[in-house]
Amino acid sequence: MLRRLTLLLFSLSFINAQIALPTFHAVHKPHSSCASTSTLEVRVAAGNDDAEEAEGGSMYRNSSDLELVYDTWSNQNSQEVGMRFLNVTIAQGKEIKNAYIRFTADETSSSSVTVTIHGEDIDDAAQFGSSSNNISSRTKTSASVDWTPDAWSSTGATHDSPDLTTIAQEIINRSSWSSGNDMVFIVTGTGTGKRTAESYDGSSSKAPLLHIEYCTP
């Protein structure tokens, strides 16, 4: 009897040793912070909201077009171009999904050109002034986007910049950004190539247009 009991206990011990206890893992459901998106489009709305700064620092706020960025007129050479978009009604910290600026060609051009686009690193951008270096003296965002545009072969045609999400997001994420603030983008470059876009003074309906898609969870 004792032997049978010993064998039974041994068998039970062996079986228990072979049975692995179940392991439980937390289940993470897929999460999206962007249940839906909204689109905001803002066009440059005043003559002093797009401007050119010549290589020497002189400001031109009433030009009929915007050379991106080399301009032989009045020896402006490699200039900086600024565009201010009013009343950007996106709340602080919202997730930006897509952003670009739409330009309308004022002249045809196929010369080789690469430009760099920054934003102004400020909560609420001011209008461009007449004082020298009013564009270049502004603090630029750490984010930037290079653009080598295709040939502009037809006046009146529209051309979109590359995705500027990183720039817009950096501005929207500023702690003191508020919905309805104004946003500035700055275009710089080197060399003698250019693309010539309509300005507000050239055609208010064809002035640069900012397009932003953002999350509305």
Buried (B, 14 or more C-beta within 10 A) or exposed (E): EEEEEEEEEEEEEEEEEEEEEEEEEEEEEEEEEEEEBEEBEBBBBBBBBBBBBBBEBBBBBBBEBBBBBBBEEEEBBBBBBBBBBBEBEBEBEBBBBBBBBBBBBBEEBEEEBEBBBBBBBBBBBEBBBEEEBBBBEBEBBEBBBEBEBEBBEEEEEEBBBBBBBBBBBBBBEBEEBEEEBBBBBBBBBEEBBBBBBBBBBBBBEBBBBBBBBBBEE
